Structures are given as structure tokens and as C-alpha cells.
Amino acid sequence: MTTLTPTPPQGKLLLSQREAAAMLSISTRTLFSIIKSGKLPAVRIGSGGVRVALSDLERFIDQQRIS
């Protein structure tokens, strides 16, 4: 059985919390905890919207590699 990993929307530099969480296969609550801990940078847009740069998400993934 093959599992599909969500791919980022074409041409987007910033991902919503829901999109970033889906790419990591985690909940938005867990993603927010990672952001709050400082391990994953985020950008506040407007009055409360938080976005994650695709490049920061890729860097975070690379830093989490164990092998």
C-alpha cells in the first residue's frame, strides 16, 4: 500500500498552518507547538494569520533527519 505525502500548492511561498501540518502529517496544534518553541520560524500576516515559509519547512525537515 502506498501512502501519498501532500505536496505544497504550486507557486506558494507561504503555507497556512493547515497546509504545513498536512505536509508533516501532524496536527495544527502540534505544528503551533513547534513554532512556539522556536524550532520552526513563522510569519504573522495581518491580524492573527500565521504562515510558514516553504523554505523554512524544508529546512526544518532536513534538521530532523536521524540518519
C-alpha positions in Angstrom: 0.0 0.0 0.0 1.4 3.4 -1.0 0.8 6.5 1.1 0.7 9.9 -0.5 2.5 12.8 1.0 0.8 16.1 0.5 2.7 18.4 -1.8 2.7 22.2 -1.5 0.5 24.2 -3.7 2.3 25.3 -6.9 3.9 28.7 -6.7 3.2 29.4 -3.0 6.0 30.7 -0.9 4.0 30.7 2.4 1.9 27.9 3.6 -1.1 28.1 6.0 -0.7 26.2 9.3 -3.1 23.6 8.0 -1.1 23.1 4.8 2.2 22.9 6.7 0.8 20.5 9.2 -0.6 18.3 6.5 2.9 18.1 4.8 4.4 16.9 8.1 1.4 14.6 8.9 0.9 16.3 12.2 -2.0 18.2 13.8 -2.1 22.0 13.6 -1.8 22.1 17.4 1.5 20.2 17.2 2.7 22.5 14.4 1.8 25.5 16.6 3.8 24.0 19.5 6.8 23.6 17.2 6.5 27.2 16.0 6.1 28.4 19.6 9.3 26.5 20.6 11.3 28.4 18.0 12.2 25.3 16.1 10.2 26.4 13.0 10.0 30.1 12.0 6.7 31.5 11.1 5.3 34.8 9.7 2.3 36.6 11.2 0.1 38.0 8.4 -2.5 40.6 9.3 -4.4 40.2 12.5 -3.6 36.7 13.6 -2.9 34.7 10.4 0.3 32.7 10.7 2.1 31.3 7.7 5.2 29.1 7.3 7.7 29.7 4.5 8.1 26.6 2.4 11.9 27.1 2.6 11.7 27.1 6.4 9.6 24.0 6.4 12.1 22.2 4.1 15.0 23.3 6.4 13.1 22.1 9.5 12.6 18.7 7.8 16.3 18.4 6.9 17.3 19.3 10.5 15.1 16.5 11.9 16.8 13.7 9.9 18.1 11.0 12.1 20.1 9.1 9.5 
